[in-house]
Amino acid sequence: MATLIVSDVHCDGPDSLTQQAFLGLLSAVQTDTLVLAGDIFHAFWAPNGTPFPAYQPVIEALRGRKLVVLPGNHDWGLPAHLLQRGFDPSAIVVTAAPNPARVGVRVDVPIEGLRASFTHGDEVDESWTYRGFHAILRSSGFGRLLDALGPVGAWNLLHRLAGPLGAGAPNPALVAAQRELAERWIAGGAQLVVTGHTHAPCCEKIGGGTWLNPGDWITHRTYGFVEEGRVELRTFTPVRG
């Protein structure tokens, strides 16, 4: 048994290199459980229940797998969509905040014999601009607006808000805050703490546990792999024929 953990892939359509690589990973690495720790898509919505056609190949590739799905700041609508649209509830742990506007969702799920705690990790950004902006984006009113705009309008608006894909440098203050969060959760009994969001891959022993950031797929193409209690950070390199 093994678990694959990814975050911050930022799939953005069939021509997107990140989406092509992620589909390659799903094909090449078969595991019992797949954890999607947020921002798998660069700008996700499902207007009137139908996901953007550009993302459909990824949605279909997720079917038939045991999933743990966390909302990211770019794809906060993904967990609810997967739960409501044909995915087997018995084979999926879909997580969403009780209040959709809430930033940061902690999920405690046993993984390969480990007490594991997951979050996308954006709750460490406590600035009022970030919190306020995302409270609006995750509101029911904004969801109704996206539905009314339809697939093309919603796609265009979300991409204007998300901005272009860019590597950038991880924010040191946010990375440090995530490490402090991991320390607290491990001190509280977690054996594995997973955070994404910062695009800063790491796999670090802290006390009696491990802090894992799976990294991103814009720059690093890294992912977490957990098997028989061992936690590894791996890099995906597609096999070229």
C-alpha positions in Angstrom: 0.0 0.0 0.0 1.2 3.5 -0.7 -0.1 7.1 -0.8 0.7 9.8 -3.3 0.5 13.4 -2.2 0.5 16.4 -4.5 -0.3 20.1 -4.3 0.0 23.3 -6.4 0.0 21.5 -9.8 -1.8 24.5 -11.4 -3.2 22.5 -14.3 -4.4 24.9 -16.9 -5.7 23.0 -19.9 -4.4 20.5 -22.5 -1.6 22.8 -23.7 -0.5 23.4 -20.1 2.9 21.7 -19.4 1.9 21.2 -15.8 -1.3 19.4 -16.7 0.5 17.2 -19.2 3.0 16.3 -16.6 0.4 15.6 -13.9 -1.5 13.3 -16.2 1.8 11.5 -16.8 2.3 11.1 -13.1 -1.2 9.7 -12.6 -0.5 7.2 -15.3 3.0 6.2 -14.2 2.6 6.1 -10.4 -0.2 3.9 -9.1 -1.1 4.1 -5.4 -3.9 3.1 -3.1 -4.7 6.7 -2.1 -4.2 10.0 -3.8 -4.1 13.2 -1.7 -4.8 16.5 -3.6 -3.7 19.1 -1.2 -5.0 22.2 -3.0 -4.4 24.2 -6.1 -4.4 21.2 -8.4 -6.1 23.5 -10.9 -5.0 27.1 -11.6 -8.6 28.4 -11.8 -11.3 25.9 -11.2 -15.0 26.2 -11.2 -17.9 24.1 -12.5 -20.5 26.5 -13.9 -23.9 25.0 -13.3 -22.2 21.7 -12.2 -20.0 21.1 -15.3 -16.2 21.7 -14.9 -14.3 23.6 -17.5 -13.8 21.4 -20.6 -10.0 22.2 -20.4 -9.9 20.3 -17.1 -12.1 17.3 -18.0 -9.1 15.0 -18.8 -7.8 15.4 -15.3 -11.2 15.0 -13.7 -11.6 11.7 -15.5 -8.1 10.5 -14.6 -9.1 10.9 -10.9 -12.1 8.5 -11.1 -11.7 5.1 -9.6 -9.1 6.3 -7.0 -9.4 6.7 -3.3 -9.0 10.5 -2.9 -8.4 13.0 -0.1 -9.3 16.4 -1.6 -8.5 19.7 0.1 -9.7 23.1 -1.2 -6.9 25.4 -2.4 -7.0 29.1 -2.9 -7.2 28.6 -6.7 -9.6 25.6 -6.7 -11.8 26.0 -3.6 -14.8 24.6 -5.5 -13.1 21.3 -6.4 -14.0 19.2 -3.3 -17.7 20.0 -3.5 -17.8 19.3 -7.2 -16.2 15.8 -6.9 -18.5 14.8 -4.1 -21.6 15.9 -5.9 -20.9 14.9 -9.4 -20.6 11.1 -9.7 -17.6 10.2 -7.6 -18.1 7.3 -5.3 -18.5 8.7 -1.7 -17.3 5.4 -0.3 -13.9 5.9 -2.1 -13.4 9.5 -1.4 -12.7 11.8 1.5 -13.7 15.2 0.3 -13.0 18.1 2.6 -14.6 21.5 2.7 -14.8 24.1 5.3 -18.1 24.4 7.2 -18.0 28.0 6.2 -17.0 28.1 2.5 -15.4 31.5 3.0 -12.9 30.1 5.6 -9.3 30.1 4.6 -7.4 27.0 5.7 -8.9 23.6 6.4 -7.3 21.0 8.6 -8.0 17.3 7.8 -6.9 14.4 10.0 -6.7 11.2 8.0 -4.6 8.1 8.9 -2.2 7.5 6.1 -0.1 4.3 5.8 -0.1 3.7 9.5 0.7 7.4 10.3 -1.5 9.9 12.1 -1.5 12.5 9.3 -2.8 16.1 9.3 -3.3 17.9 6.0 -3.9 21.5 5.1 -3.4 23.6 1.9 -1.5 25.9 4.1 -2.8 29.3 3.2 -4.1 30.0 6.7 -0.6 31.1 7.7 -1.3 34.3 5.6 -3.1 36.3 8.1 -3.1 39.6 6.2 -6.5 41.3 6.0 -6.1 41.7 2.2 -5.6 38.0 1.6 -8.4 37.0 4.0 -10.8 39.6 2.7 -10.2 38.8 -0.9 -10.7 35.1 -0.5 -13.8 35.6 1.7 -15.3 37.3 -1.3 -14.1 34.6 -3.8 -15.5 31.8 -1.7 -18.8 33.3 -1.0 -22.1 32.0 -2.3 -22.7 35.3 -4.1 -19.5 35.0 -6.1 -20.4 31.4 -6.9 -23.8 32.5 -8.3 -21.9 35.1 -10.4 -19.7 32.5 -11.9 -22.6 30.3 -12.7 -24.4 33.2 -14.4 -21.3 34.0 -16.5 -21.2 30.5 -17.9 -18.1 28.5 -18.8 -16.4 31.1 -21.0 -17.1 34.1 -18.8 -16.2 32.3 -15.6 -13.0 31.0 -17.1 -12.0 34.5 -18.2 -12.8 36.1 -14.9 -11.1 33.5 -12.7 -8.0 33.7 -14.9 -7.8 37.5 -14.6 -8.1 37.1 -10.8 -5.6 34.2 -10.6 -3.0 35.9 -12.8 -0.5 34.2 -15.1 1.4 31.1 -14.0 4.8 32.1 -12.7 7.5 30.5 -10.7 8.3 33.3 -8.3 10.2 32.7 -5.1 8.6 31.2 -2.0 7.7 33.8 0.7 10.2 33.1 3.5 7.8 34.4 6.2 5.0 32.1 5.0 7.4 29.1 4.9 8.5 29.8 8.4 4.9 30.1 9.6 4.1 26.8 8.1 7.0 25.2 9.9 5.8 26.6 13.2 2.3 25.2 12.4 3.9 21.8 11.7 5.8 21.9 15.0 2.5 22.6 16.9 0.6 19.8 15.2 3.4 17.3 15.7 3.7 18.3 19.3 -0.1 17.6 19.5 0.4 14.1 18.2 0.5 14.2 14.4 3.2 12.0 12.9 2.9 13.6 9.4 1.9 17.2 8.7 1.4 18.2 5.1 1.2 21.8 3.9 1.2 23.2 0.3 0.6 26.7 -1.0 4.1 28.1 -0.7 5.7 26.2 -3.6 8.6 25.3 -1.3 9.2 21.5 -1.4 10.6 20.0 1.8 10.6 16.8 3.8 11.9 17.5 7.3 11.9 15.5 10.5 10.6 17.6 13.4 10.5 15.9 16.8 8.6 12.6 16.5 7.0 13.5 13.1 7.7 14.7 9.6 6.7 17.9 7.9 6.1 17.5 4.2 5.5 20.2 1.6 4.9 18.4 -1.8 6.1 21.5 -3.6 4.7 22.7 -7.0 4.6 21.7 -10.6 5.4 25.1 -12.2 9.1 24.8 -11.1 9.8 21.6 -9.2 7.4 18.8 -10.2 7.8 17.2 -6.8 5.3 15.1 -4.8 5.1 13.1 -1.6 5.2 9.4 -1.5 4.3 7.5 1.7 4.7 3.7 2.0 4.9 1.6 5.2 5.3 4.6 7.3 8.2 6.1 5.3 7.7 9.6 3.9 9.7 10.7 0.8 9.8 13.8 -1.4 10.2 12.7 -5.0 10.6 14.4 -8.3 8.6 13.3 -11.4 10.6 12.8 -14.6 8.5 11.6 -17.5 9.8 8.7 -19.5 10.4 9.7 -23.1 9.9 7.1 -25.8 
